[in-house]
Amino acid sequence: MNKKLVPIIASLIVLILLLDKFYFLSVEERMEKQSLKEYEYIKNKNLEDTSIIKLGYLSIFIADFDTEKSEEILDRVIEIQKE
């Protein structure tokens, strides 16, 4: 292999690895921001008319952010099941 190509190929590999790392970081940041928006929405939502399936999903989702709200949602699930 030509000695001039080795540094170019090495530089390209490093560049690809760096771009890949920054891309995944930005994806994680966007997902985290979206999750926080969803949490704020759920935290203030009235759960009286919500289906039991949706309540189960919400309790699992919100458990990462607020265990008290998750317990409140699960209590609502239990109330619905008793009815």
Short mmCIF file of the C-alpha atoms (twelve columns), coordinates in Angstrom:
data_MODEL
# 
_entry.id   MODEL 
# 
loop_
_atom_site.group_PDB 
_atom_site.id 
_atom_site.type_symbol 
_atom_site.label_atom_id 
_atom_site.label_alt_id 
_atom_site.label_comp_id 
_atom_site.label_asym_id 
_atom_site.label_seq_id 
_atom_site.Cartn_x 
_atom_site.Cartn_y 
_atom_site.Cartn_z 
_atom_site.pdbx_PDB_model_num 
ATOM 1  C CA . MET A 1  0.000   0.000  0.000  1 
ATOM 2  C CA . ASN A 2  1.196   3.467  -0.746 1 
ATOM 3  C CA . LYS A 3  2.631   5.244  2.330  1 
ATOM 4  C CA . LYS A 4  0.571   8.355  1.543  1 
ATOM 5  C CA . LEU A 5  -2.695  6.416  1.720  1 
ATOM 6  C CA . VAL A 6  -2.179  5.047  5.242  1 
ATOM 7  C CA . PRO A 7  -2.576  8.406  7.071  1 
ATOM 8  C CA . ILE A 8  -5.530  9.328  4.873  1 
ATOM 9  C CA . ILE A 9  -7.306  6.045  5.597  1 
ATOM 10 C CA . ALA A 10 -6.529  6.330  9.324  1 
ATOM 11 C CA . SER A 11 -7.865  9.897  9.358  1 
ATOM 12 C CA . LEU A 12 -11.047 8.819  7.596  1 
ATOM 13 C CA . ILE A 13 -11.602 6.010  10.092 1 
ATOM 14 C CA . VAL A 14 -11.144 8.398  13.035 1 
ATOM 15 C CA . LEU A 15 -13.483 10.924 11.424 1 
ATOM 16 C CA . ILE A 16 -16.160 8.272  10.886 1 
ATOM 17 C CA . LEU A 17 -15.868 7.103  14.496 1 
ATOM 18 C CA . LEU A 18 -16.137 10.664 15.830 1 
ATOM 19 C CA . LEU A 19 -19.143 11.484 13.668 1 
ATOM 20 C CA . ASP A 20 -20.820 8.264  14.756 1 
ATOM 21 C CA . LYS A 21 -20.250 9.120  18.425 1 
ATOM 22 C CA . PHE A 22 -21.653 12.657 18.071 1 
ATOM 23 C CA . TYR A 23 -24.671 11.394 16.126 1 
ATOM 24 C CA . PHE A 24 -25.628 8.931  18.848 1 
ATOM 25 C CA . LEU A 25 -25.100 11.557 21.563 1 
ATOM 26 C CA . SER A 26 -27.473 13.924 19.806 1 
ATOM 27 C CA . VAL A 27 -30.054 11.139 19.416 1 
ATOM 28 C CA . GLU A 28 -29.856 10.362 23.143 1 
ATOM 29 C CA . GLU A 29 -30.224 14.050 24.022 1 
ATOM 30 C CA . ARG A 30 -33.291 14.384 21.789 1 
ATOM 31 C CA . MET A 31 -34.851 11.267 23.305 1 
ATOM 32 C CA . GLU A 32 -34.209 12.570 26.813 1 
ATOM 33 C CA . LYS A 33 -35.796 15.948 26.012 1 
ATOM 34 C CA . GLN A 34 -38.833 14.219 24.513 1 
ATOM 35 C CA . SER A 35 -39.158 11.989 27.568 1 
ATOM 36 C CA . LEU A 36 -39.068 15.023 29.854 1 
ATOM 37 C CA . LYS A 37 -41.807 16.703 27.801 1 
ATOM 38 C CA . GLU A 38 -43.939 13.569 28.030 1 
ATOM 39 C CA . TYR A 39 -43.302 13.373 31.770 1 
ATOM 40 C CA . GLU A 40 -44.460 16.966 32.291 1 
ATOM 41 C CA . TYR A 41 -47.600 16.203 30.286 1 
ATOM 42 C CA . ILE A 42 -48.372 13.020 32.224 1 
ATOM 43 C CA . LYS A 43 -47.570 14.566 35.610 1 
ATOM 44 C CA . ASN A 44 -50.369 17.108 35.252 1 
ATOM 45 C CA . LYS A 45 -52.849 14.887 33.407 1 
ATOM 46 C CA . ASN A 46 -56.219 13.950 34.895 1 
ATOM 47 C CA . LEU A 47 -56.312 10.146 34.859 1 
ATOM 48 C CA . GLU A 48 -60.016 9.641  35.562 1 
ATOM 49 C CA . ASP A 49 -61.054 8.813  31.973 1 
ATOM 50 C CA . THR A 50 -57.900 6.979  30.905 1 
ATOM 51 C CA . SER A 51 -58.063 3.330  29.824 1 
ATOM 52 C CA . ILE A 52 -56.436 0.657  31.962 1 
ATOM 53 C CA . ILE A 53 -53.973 -0.271 29.208 1 
ATOM 54 C CA . LYS A 54 -52.824 3.325  28.881 1 
ATOM 55 C CA . LEU A 55 -52.558 3.648  32.654 1 
ATOM 56 C CA . GLY A 56 -50.262 0.610  32.757 1 
ATOM 57 C CA . TYR A 57 -48.029 2.139  30.099 1 
ATOM 58 C CA . LEU A 58 -47.983 5.499  31.863 1 
ATOM 59 C CA . SER A 59 -47.062 3.960  35.213 1 
ATOM 60 C CA . ILE A 60 -44.101 2.138  33.672 1 
ATOM 61 C CA . PHE A 61 -42.959 5.206  31.725 1 
ATOM 62 C CA . ILE A 62 -43.239 7.655  34.589 1 
ATOM 63 C CA . ALA A 63 -41.555 5.350  37.127 1 
ATOM 64 C CA . ASP A 64 -38.172 6.544  35.849 1 
ATOM 65 C CA . PHE A 65 -39.017 10.125 36.768 1 
ATOM 66 C CA . ASP A 66 -41.482 10.107 39.650 1 
ATOM 67 C CA . THR A 67 -42.220 7.019  41.748 1 
ATOM 68 C CA . GLU A 68 -45.021 8.744  43.665 1 
ATOM 69 C CA . LYS A 69 -46.911 9.570  40.469 1 
ATOM 70 C CA . SER A 70 -46.298 6.019  39.243 1 
ATOM 71 C CA . GLU A 71 -47.834 4.662  42.454 1 
ATOM 72 C CA . GLU A 72 -50.786 7.015  42.024 1 
ATOM 73 C CA . ILE A 73 -51.355 5.662  38.522 1 
ATOM 74 C CA . LEU A 74 -51.093 2.067  39.722 1 
ATOM 75 C CA . ASP A 75 -53.600 2.827  42.490 1 
ATOM 76 C CA . ARG A 76 -55.963 4.087  39.789 1 
ATOM 77 C CA . VAL A 77 -55.455 0.809  37.871 1 
ATOM 78 C CA . ILE A 78 -56.407 -1.144 40.993 1 
ATOM 79 C CA . GLU A 79 -59.519 1.006  41.470 1 
ATOM 80 C CA . ILE A 80 -60.604 0.346  37.889 1 
ATOM 81 C CA . GLN A 81 -60.081 -3.385 38.274 1 
ATOM 82 C CA . LYS A 82 -62.226 -3.446 41.422 1 
ATOM 83 C CA . GLU A 83 -65.131 -1.749 39.600 1 
# 
